[in-house]
Amino acid sequence: MDTTSVWRATAPGTAYAALQGDLATDVLVIGGGITGVTTALLLARQGRSVVLLEARQLGSGSTANSTGNLYVTLADGLSTMAQRWGEDAARQVVEQRREAIAFIERLAAHGDTGFRRCAHLTWAIDEQQREQVAREFHALSKAGASVRLDSSVPAPLPAPLGDVLVLQDQAQFQPQAYVNHVAQLAVQAGVRIHEQSCVVELDHKARRVATANGSVRAQEIVLATHSPKGFHLVQAEMPVHREYGIARPLTGADPGPGTFWIRGAEGLSVRTLEAGGSRYLVCIGQEHKVGIHNARASLMVVEAAAGKHFGPGPTSHRWSAQNYRSADGLPYVGRDASGCFVATGFATDGLTWGTVCATVVSEQIMGRSPPFGELCKASRFSPVKGAKGMIEENVTTVKQLVKDYLTHRQAQHLASLAPGDSAHVEAEGETFAAWRSPDGELFAVSPVCTHLGCKVHWNSVETSWDCPCHGSRFRVDGTVIEGPAIAPLRRKHLDVGS
């Protein structure tokens, strides 16, 4: 299945050369999404020499697999965050996110990024979510957001059950086009960008990283990779989720510009996109923990919900994105115990949070102390605010380890693996995670994640092996798609007839 997002499909590609040889720089940024390219630009404009390494192509992680929506609220609820941190912190969140959207607007004005101001509507379609809409209205009002209640939504969106929360003056853009544009500005400011430059070794103390064909030594390292590469304490606090997106040609009634959050069992985030002379309906939903739920079934639910709400129609693009949730509702940003700078824990609000955190990190590297950086510092430990999230995440990890290692799971024999199938198989006295391609080629790798030793599970949508413990993902040949794992799964070339 082709899982190229509509954002990547409708934006020009990039072709920055892979790293070759050894470099030295003031700041090394690892990760070419919105957080990484924004951090690099801000530092370069303040006179720092910057190198940015991206394992694949710019934006190819969460940024270009997102919703493309920008808003001051939080997907998990500003009211929930305010209960944990207080009303003053909620006001800071709204103000920081408002400033980030204005910053994006200023940069976007000089490029073809699809930026537009629009309203953000949230409403319930079942009773369970109805009260949450009311709580959000009160929390946003107290936090200083421009918000009101309405009673209807544009056709053909499903009718609301109760009030509609309307956040005014929010925004949308084309996230891949925006990242490409910011990268161009960064290069003009002196940043050296290298794509296809996966980090295979990271020495925190020496401030040195290695790729397959080179190395970079820096005074400071910024890990703009969502989950930091290697072993970091914040990984024990962050559940890792994926959610699924589709785009389809918009042939019926057009709801117009806007971000539409439909809350309920069949809830979706909905918007429209105009690109290349075509209009698309974009729907995203069905969030679940990585490596545990059936990915193909989740994608089918999104398609079915889109069909129910908007009528039948062909799907042109299918994709998914990974997100990391902090234990206490705020992102982790700043220098952590490893000595590197991190920015993570954005949940599904990463486009705006990534811009906020890029500003915080760049300010800290320049020797300043932004107040919001103290609230969201990476080294914080919030046993009361984050206790529930931390306990749930670590219980889930332990349960998964027990299930995979102590529960007997009968491995298939290699010969029983049909084309297109995947399984944990037995061969030559060992167990492997194996997939046989439709043309019969066999790919067999170690089933043990190289991060902390959990067993990897099959992702049928993206043809990958995913770790349910901390979200590392691997291609069928064992190479790393996304961390925190750095090392690949060991590949074994087996006799197809074994």
Rosetta blueprint (number, residue, H / E / L):
1 M L
2 D L
3 T L
4 T L
5 S L
6 V H
7 W H
8 R H
9 A H
10 T L
11 A L
12 P L
13 G L
14 T L
15 A L
16 Y L
17 A L
18 A L
19 L L
20 Q L
21 G E
22 D E
23 L E
24 A E
25 T E
26 D E
27 V E
28 L E
29 V E
30 I E
31 G L
32 G L
33 G L
34 I H
35 T H
36 G H
37 V H
38 T H
39 T H
40 A H
41 L H
42 L H
43 L H
44 A H
45 R L
46 Q L
47 G L
48 R L
49 S L
50 V E
51 V E
52 L E
53 L E
54 E L
55 A L
56 R L
57 Q L
58 L L
59 G L
60 S L
61 G L
62 S L
63 T H
64 A H
65 N H
66 S L
67 T L
68 G L
69 N E
70 L E
71 Y L
72 V L
73 T L
74 L L
75 A L
76 D L
77 G L
78 L H
79 S H
80 T H
81 M H
82 A H
83 Q H
84 R H
85 W H
86 G L
87 E H
88 D H
89 A H
90 A H
91 R H
92 Q H
93 V H
94 V H
95 E H
96 Q H
97 R H
98 R H
99 E H
100 A H
101 I H
102 A H
103 F H
104 I H
105 E H
106 R H
107 L H
108 A H
109 A L
110 H L
111 G L
112 D L
113 T L
114 G L
115 F L
116 R E
117 R E
118 C E
119 A E
120 H E
121 L E
122 T E
123 W E
124 A E
125 I L
126 D L
127 E H
128 Q H
129 Q H
130 R H
131 E H
132 Q H
133 V H
134 A H
135 R H
136 E H
137 F H
138 H H
139 A H
140 L H
141 S H
142 K H
143 A L
144 G L
145 A L
146 S L
147 V E
148 R E
149 L E
150 D E
151 S L
152 S L
153 V L
154 P L
155 A L
156 P L
157 L L
158 P L
159 A L
160 P L
161 L L
162 G L
163 D L
164 V E
165 L E
166 V E
167 L E
168 Q E
169 D E
170 Q E
171 A E
172 Q E
173 F L
174 Q L
175 P H
176 Q H
177 A H
178 Y H
179 V H
180 N H
181 H H
182 V H
183 A H
184 Q H
185 L H
186 A H
187 V H
188 Q H
189 A L
190 G L
191 V L
192 R E
193 I E
194 H E
195 E L
196 Q L
197 S L
198 C L
199 V L
200 V L
201 E E
202 L E
203 D E
204 H L
205 K L
206 A L
207 R L
208 R E
209 V E
210 A E
211 T E
212 A L
213 N L
214 G E
215 S E
216 V E
217 R E
218 A E
219 Q E
220 E E
221 I E
222 V E
223 L E
224 A L
225 T L
226 H L
227 S L
228 P L
229 K L
230 G L
231 F L
232 H L
233 L H
234 V H
235 Q H
236 A H
237 E H
238 M L
239 P L
240 V E
241 H E
242 R E
243 E E
244 Y E
245 G E
246 I E
247 A E
248 R E
249 P E
250 L L
251 T L
252 G L
253 A L
254 D L
255 P L
256 G L
257 P L
258 G L
259 T E
260 F E
261 W E
262 I E
263 R E
264 G L
265 A L
266 E L
267 G L
268 L E
269 S E
270 V E
271 R E
272 T E
273 L E
274 E E
275 A E
276 G L
277 G L
278 S E
279 R E
280 Y E
281 L E
282 V E
283 C E
284 I E
285 G E
286 Q E
287 E E
288 H E
289 K E
290 V L
291 G L
292 I L
293 H L
294 N L
295 A H
296 R H
297 A H
298 S H
299 L H
300 M H
301 V H
302 V H
303 E H
304 A H
305 A H
306 A H
307 G H
308 K H
309 H H
310 F H
311 G L
312 P L
313 G L
314 P L
315 T L
316 S L
317 H E
318 R E
319 W E
320 S E
321 A E
322 Q E
323 N E
324 Y E
325 R E
326 S L
327 A L
328 D L
329 G L
330 L L
331 P L
332 Y E
333 V E
334 G E
335 R E
336 D L
337 A L
338 S L
339 G L
340 C L
341 F E
342 V E
343 A E
344 T E
345 G L
346 F E
347 A L
348 T L
349 D L
350 G H
351 L H
352 T H
353 W H
354 G H
355 T H
356 V H
357 C H
358 A H
359 T H
360 V H
361 V H
362 S H
363 E H
364 Q H
365 I H
366 M L
367 G L
368 R L
369 S L
370 P L
371 P H
372 F H
373 G H
374 E H
375 L H
376 C L
377 K E
378 A L
379 S L
380 R L
381 F L
382 S L
383 P L
384 V L
385 K L
386 G L
387 A H
388 K H
389 G H
390 M H
391 I H
392 E H
393 E H
394 N H
395 V H
396 T H
397 T H
398 V H
399 K H
400 Q H
401 L H
402 V H
403 K H
404 D H
405 Y H
406 L H
407 T L
408 H L
409 R L
410 Q L
411 A L
412 Q E
413 H E
414 L H
415 A H
416 S H
417 L L
418 A L
419 P L
420 G L
421 D L
422 S E
423 A E
424 H E
425 V E
426 E E
427 A E
428 E L
429 G L
430 E E
431 T E
432 F E
433 A E
434 A E
435 W E
436 R E
437 S L
438 P L
439 D L
440 G L
441 E L
442 L E
443 F E
444 A E
445 V E
446 S L
447 P L
448 V E
449 C L
450 T L
451 H L
452 L L
453 G L
454 C L
455 K E
456 V L
457 H E
458 W E
459 N E
460 S L
461 V L
462 E L
463 T L
464 S E
465 W E
466 D E
467 C L
468 P L
469 C L
470 H L
471 G L
472 S L
473 R E
474 F E
475 R L
476 V L
477 D L
478 G L
479 T L
480 V E
481 I E
482 E E
483 G L
484 P L
485 A L
486 I L
487 A L
488 P L
489 L L
490 R L
491 R E
492 K E
493 H L
494 L L
495 D L
496 V L
497 G L
498 S L
